[in-house]
């Protein structure tokens, strides 16, 4: 279940699917809600791929922070809540 305009590879889609499963199983969200909230996950994974980042198993907090800052710079204050 992809989001138009964001293309990620099969490995990244597996991460999105795992995130959705976690949202459903651990947080109690219904599947439709979890899928709807997966858009930022796909954005992050596409951002990583475009920047030739190392594999996800080498993800660090600085990289996640860089993504959040880059996204917040392009969004209005009200949409970042």
mmCIF file of the C-alpha atoms, coordinates in Angstrom:
data_MODEL
# 
_entry.id   MODEL 
# 
loop_
_atom_site.group_PDB 
_atom_site.id 
_atom_site.type_symbol 
_atom_site.label_atom_id 
_atom_site.label_alt_id 
_atom_site.label_comp_id 
_atom_site.label_asym_id 
_atom_site.label_entity_id 
_atom_site.label_seq_id 
_atom_site.pdbx_PDB_ins_code 
_atom_site.Cartn_x 
_atom_site.Cartn_y 
_atom_site.Cartn_z 
_atom_site.occupancy 
_atom_site.B_iso_or_equiv 
_atom_site.pdbx_formal_charge 
_atom_site.auth_seq_id 
_atom_site.auth_comp_id 
_atom_site.auth_asym_id 
_atom_site.auth_atom_id 
_atom_site.pdbx_PDB_model_num 
ATOM 1  C CA . UNK A 1 1  ? 0.000  0.000  0.000  1.00 0.00 ? 1  UNK A CA 1 
ATOM 2  C CA . UNK A 1 2  ? 2.220  2.821  -1.261 1.00 0.00 ? 2  UNK A CA 1 
ATOM 3  C CA . UNK A 1 3  ? 1.736  6.545  -1.085 1.00 0.00 ? 3  UNK A CA 1 
ATOM 4  C CA . UNK A 1 4  ? 1.727  8.335  -4.458 1.00 0.00 ? 4  UNK A CA 1 
ATOM 5  C CA . UNK A 1 5  ? 4.844  10.406 -5.069 1.00 0.00 ? 5  UNK A CA 1 
ATOM 6  C CA . UNK A 1 6  ? 7.061  8.517  -2.635 1.00 0.00 ? 6  UNK A CA 1 
ATOM 7  C CA . UNK A 1 7  ? 8.858  5.528  -4.063 1.00 0.00 ? 7  UNK A CA 1 
ATOM 8  C CA . UNK A 1 8  ? 10.922 3.293  -1.818 1.00 0.00 ? 8  UNK A CA 1 
ATOM 9  C CA . UNK A 1 9  ? 12.546 -0.045 -2.544 1.00 0.00 ? 9  UNK A CA 1 
ATOM 10 C CA . UNK A 1 10 ? 11.303 -3.422 -1.328 1.00 0.00 ? 10 UNK A CA 1 
ATOM 11 C CA . UNK A 1 11 ? 13.560 -3.359 1.742  1.00 0.00 ? 11 UNK A CA 1 
ATOM 12 C CA . UNK A 1 12 ? 12.164 0.023  2.779  1.00 0.00 ? 12 UNK A CA 1 
ATOM 13 C CA . UNK A 1 13 ? 8.601  -1.205 2.162  1.00 0.00 ? 13 UNK A CA 1 
ATOM 14 C CA . UNK A 1 14 ? 9.362  -4.078 4.535  1.00 0.00 ? 14 UNK A CA 1 
ATOM 15 C CA . UNK A 1 15 ? 10.354 -1.510 7.178  1.00 0.00 ? 15 UNK A CA 1 
ATOM 16 C CA . UNK A 1 16 ? 7.098  0.381  6.600  1.00 0.00 ? 16 UNK A CA 1 
ATOM 17 C CA . UNK A 1 17 ? 5.111  -2.867 6.884  1.00 0.00 ? 17 UNK A CA 1 
ATOM 18 C CA . UNK A 1 18 ? 6.912  -3.733 10.137 1.00 0.00 ? 18 UNK A CA 1 
ATOM 19 C CA . UNK A 1 19 ? 6.182  -0.246 11.492 1.00 0.00 ? 19 UNK A CA 1 
ATOM 20 C CA . UNK A 1 20 ? 2.485  -0.635 10.606 1.00 0.00 ? 20 UNK A CA 1 
ATOM 21 C CA . UNK A 1 21 ? 2.397  -4.059 12.321 1.00 0.00 ? 21 UNK A CA 1 
ATOM 22 C CA . UNK A 1 22 ? 4.009  -2.545 15.417 1.00 0.00 ? 22 UNK A CA 1 
ATOM 23 C CA . UNK A 1 23 ? 1.436  0.265  15.463 1.00 0.00 ? 23 UNK A CA 1 
ATOM 24 C CA . UNK A 1 24 ? -1.397 -2.277 15.264 1.00 0.00 ? 24 UNK A CA 1 
ATOM 25 C CA . UNK A 1 25 ? -0.004 -4.869 17.673 1.00 0.00 ? 25 UNK A CA 1 
ATOM 26 C CA . UNK A 1 26 ? 1.694  -2.694 20.272 1.00 0.00 ? 26 UNK A CA 1 
ATOM 27 C CA . UNK A 1 27 ? -0.189 0.586  20.161 1.00 0.00 ? 27 UNK A CA 1 
ATOM 28 C CA . UNK A 1 28 ? -3.618 -0.831 19.364 1.00 0.00 ? 28 UNK A CA 1 
ATOM 29 C CA . UNK A 1 29 ? -4.255 1.252  16.239 1.00 0.00 ? 29 UNK A CA 1 
ATOM 30 C CA . UNK A 1 30 ? -6.487 -0.189 13.578 1.00 0.00 ? 30 UNK A CA 1 
ATOM 31 C CA . UNK A 1 31 ? -4.731 -1.097 10.367 1.00 0.00 ? 31 UNK A CA 1 
ATOM 32 C CA . UNK A 1 32 ? -6.244 1.716  8.298  1.00 0.00 ? 32 UNK A CA 1 
ATOM 33 C CA . UNK A 1 33 ? -5.069 4.336  10.818 1.00 0.00 ? 33 UNK A CA 1 
ATOM 34 C CA . UNK A 1 34 ? -1.604 2.788  10.992 1.00 0.00 ? 34 UNK A CA 1 
ATOM 35 C CA . UNK A 1 35 ? -1.308 2.781  7.187  1.00 0.00 ? 35 UNK A CA 1 
ATOM 36 C CA . UNK A 1 36 ? -2.439 6.404  7.116  1.00 0.00 ? 36 UNK A CA 1 
ATOM 37 C CA . UNK A 1 37 ? 0.269  7.330  9.567  1.00 0.00 ? 37 UNK A CA 1 
ATOM 38 C CA . UNK A 1 38 ? 2.982  5.529  7.605  1.00 0.00 ? 38 UNK A CA 1 
ATOM 39 C CA . UNK A 1 39 ? 3.483  8.450  5.204  1.00 0.00 ? 39 UNK A CA 1 
ATOM 40 C CA . UNK A 1 40 ? 6.233  10.120 7.310  1.00 0.00 ? 40 UNK A CA 1 
ATOM 41 C CA . UNK A 1 41 ? 8.005  6.776  7.629  1.00 0.00 ? 41 UNK A CA 1 
ATOM 42 C CA . UNK A 1 42 ? 8.099  6.473  3.829  1.00 0.00 ? 42 UNK A CA 1 
ATOM 43 C CA . UNK A 1 43 ? 9.232  10.112 3.578  1.00 0.00 ? 43 UNK A CA 1 
ATOM 44 C CA . UNK A 1 44 ? 12.111 9.397  5.935  1.00 0.00 ? 44 UNK A CA 1 
ATOM 45 C CA . UNK A 1 45 ? 13.151 6.263  4.071  1.00 0.00 ? 45 UNK A CA 1 
ATOM 46 C CA . UNK A 1 46 ? 12.980 8.061  0.704  1.00 0.00 ? 46 UNK A CA 1 
ATOM 47 C CA . UNK A 1 47 ? 15.012 10.955 2.161  1.00 0.00 ? 47 UNK A CA 1 
ATOM 48 C CA . UNK A 1 48 ? 17.633 8.482  3.372  1.00 0.00 ? 48 UNK A CA 1 
ATOM 49 C CA . UNK A 1 49 ? 17.806 6.773  -0.025 1.00 0.00 ? 49 UNK A CA 1 
ATOM 50 C CA . UNK A 1 50 ? 18.191 10.088 -1.860 1.00 0.00 ? 50 UNK A CA 1 
ATOM 51 C CA . UNK A 1 51 ? 21.061 11.036 0.425  1.00 0.00 ? 51 UNK A CA 1 
ATOM 52 C CA . UNK A 1 52 ? 22.973 7.752  -0.009 1.00 0.00 ? 52 UNK A CA 1 
ATOM 53 C CA . UNK A 1 53 ? 22.819 7.066  3.723  1.00 0.00 ? 53 UNK A CA 1 
ATOM 54 C CA . UNK A 1 54 ? 24.272 3.905  5.293  1.00 0.00 ? 54 UNK A CA 1 
ATOM 55 C CA . UNK A 1 55 ? 22.032 0.872  5.955  1.00 0.00 ? 55 UNK A CA 1 
ATOM 56 C CA . UNK A 1 56 ? 19.254 1.257  8.517  1.00 0.00 ? 56 UNK A CA 1 
ATOM 57 C CA . UNK A 1 57 ? 21.108 -0.901 11.018 1.00 0.00 ? 57 UNK A CA 1 
ATOM 58 C CA . UNK A 1 58 ? 23.584 1.996  11.241 1.00 0.00 ? 58 UNK A CA 1 
ATOM 59 C CA . UNK A 1 59 ? 20.901 4.661  11.782 1.00 0.00 ? 59 UNK A CA 1 
ATOM 60 C CA . UNK A 1 60 ? 21.813 7.175  14.462 1.00 0.00 ? 60 UNK A CA 1 
ATOM 61 C CA . UNK A 1 61 ? 19.836 9.893  16.286 1.00 0.00 ? 61 UNK A CA 1 
ATOM 62 C CA . UNK A 1 62 ? 21.625 12.691 14.420 1.00 0.00 ? 62 UNK A CA 1 
ATOM 63 C CA . UNK A 1 63 ? 20.330 11.409 11.091 1.00 0.00 ? 63 UNK A CA 1 
ATOM 64 C CA . UNK A 1 64 ? 16.746 11.262 12.367 1.00 0.00 ? 64 UNK A CA 1 
ATOM 65 C CA . UNK A 1 65 ? 17.126 14.749 13.817 1.00 0.00 ? 65 UNK A CA 1 
ATOM 66 C CA . UNK A 1 66 ? 18.453 16.035 10.466 1.00 0.00 ? 66 UNK A CA 1 
ATOM 67 C CA . UNK A 1 67 ? 15.361 14.658 8.736  1.00 0.00 ? 67 UNK A CA 1 
ATOM 68 C CA . UNK A 1 68 ? 12.963 16.205 11.261 1.00 0.00 ? 68 UNK A CA 1 
ATOM 69 C CA . UNK A 1 69 ? 14.698 19.585 10.940 1.00 0.00 ? 69 UNK A CA 1 
ATOM 70 C CA . UNK A 1 70 ? 14.647 19.451 7.141  1.00 0.00 ? 70 UNK A CA 1 
ATOM 71 C CA . UNK A 1 71 ? 10.942 18.588 7.136  1.00 0.00 ? 71 UNK A CA 1 
ATOM 72 C CA . UNK A 1 72 ? 9.988  21.166 9.755  1.00 0.00 ? 72 UNK A CA 1 
ATOM 73 C CA . UNK A 1 73 ? 11.724 23.888 7.729  1.00 0.00 ? 73 UNK A CA 1 
ATOM 74 C CA . UNK A 1 74 ? 9.311  23.312 4.849  1.00 0.00 ? 74 UNK A CA 1 
ATOM 75 C CA . UNK A 1 75 ? 6.115  22.959 6.942  1.00 0.00 ? 75 UNK A CA 1 
ATOM 76 C CA . UNK A 1 76 ? 3.991  25.550 8.672  1.00 0.00 ? 76 UNK A CA 1 
ATOM 77 C CA . UNK A 1 77 ? 4.095  25.618 12.487 1.00 0.00 ? 77 UNK A CA 1 
ATOM 78 C CA . UNK A 1 78 ? 0.530  24.322 12.750 1.00 0.00 ? 78 UNK A CA 1 
ATOM 79 C CA . UNK A 1 79 ? 1.187  21.261 10.613 1.00 0.00 ? 79 UNK A CA 1 
ATOM 80 C CA . UNK A 1 80 ? 4.080  20.043 12.756 1.00 0.00 ? 80 UNK A CA 1 
ATOM 81 C CA . UNK A 1 81 ? 1.965  19.266 15.821 1.00 0.00 ? 81 UNK A CA 1 
# 
